[in-house]
Amino acid sequence: MTLRFQADNDLDQRIVLATRRLNPTIDFQTAPELGLHGRADPEVLALAAQQGRLLVTHDRRTMPGHFETFIATQTSPGLIIVARTLPIGPAAAWLHLLWAASAAEEYVNTIYSLP
């Protein structure tokens, strides 16, 4: 199955736009589209999982712990953490590469870090 991305509220939206520019068919939903503003991490993880989307975030501080708790009782499509220091272009290129070269099943219940 093809990867479907969900941007966390803290993800730089320019990464979403740049990723979509690389291939307009990439399914990358923004945080406002899912109504993530003001929602706690466990809720965000649940909403992304309900839609079968890998959550893409900058949050290395709290999200990994919430993710581990989440997958202890539920299945998640996965979590991708993008380093805040990674420039927009390379971040988009990495996401595009993951989308083009892998299947969604490879990320179930895993955390993937860029870079």
Residue pairs with C-beta under 8 A, 6 or more apart in sequence:
1 103
1 104
1 105
2 27
2 99
2 103
2 104
3 27
3 54
3 98
3 99
3 102
3 103
3 104
3 107
4 27
4 28
4 29
4 51
4 52
4 53
4 54
4 77
4 104
5 16
5 19
5 26
5 27
5 28
5 29
5 53
5 54
5 56
5 80
5 95
5 99
6 28
6 29
6 31
6 34
6 47
6 48
6 51
6 53
6 54
6 55
6 56
7 13
7 15
7 16
7 28
7 29
7 30
7 31
7 56
7 57
8 31
8 36
8 44
8 55
8 56
8 57
8 58
8 59
8 63
9 31
9 36
9 37
9 39
9 44
10 57
10 58
10 59
11 31
11 56
11 57
11 58
11 82
12 58
12 88
12 91
13 30
14 88
15 56
15 82
15 88
15 91
15 92
15 95
16 28
16 30
18 88
18 89
18 91
18 92
19 26
19 28
19 91
19 92
19 95
19 96
19 99
20 26
20 28
21 92
22 92
22 93
22 96
23 96
23 99
23 100
26 95
26 96
26 99
27 53
28 56
28 95
29 51
29 53
31 37
34 47
34 48
34 51
36 44
36 47
39 47
41 59
41 62
41 63
41 66
42 66
42 69
42 70
44 55
45 55
45 66
45 67
45 70
45 76
45 79
46 70
46 74
48 54
48 55
48 76
48 77
49 70
49 74
49 75
49 76
49 77
52 77
52 104
53 77
54 77
54 78
54 79
54 80
54 104
54 107
55 63
55 76
55 77
55 78
55 79
55 80
56 80
56 82
56 95
57 63
57 79
57 80
57 81
57 82
58 81
58 82
58 83
58 84
59 81
60 81
60 83
60 113
63 79
63 81
64 79
64 81
64 111
67 76
67 79
67 111
70 76
71 109
75 108
75 109
76 108
76 109
77 104
77 107
77 108
78 104
78 107
78 108
78 109
78 110
78 111
78 112
79 110
79 111
79 112
80 95
80 98
80 107
80 111
80 112
80 113
80 114
81 111
81 112
81 113
81 114
82 91
82 94
82 95
82 114
83 113
83 114
83 115
86 94
86 114
86 115
91 114
94 114
94 115
95 114
98 112
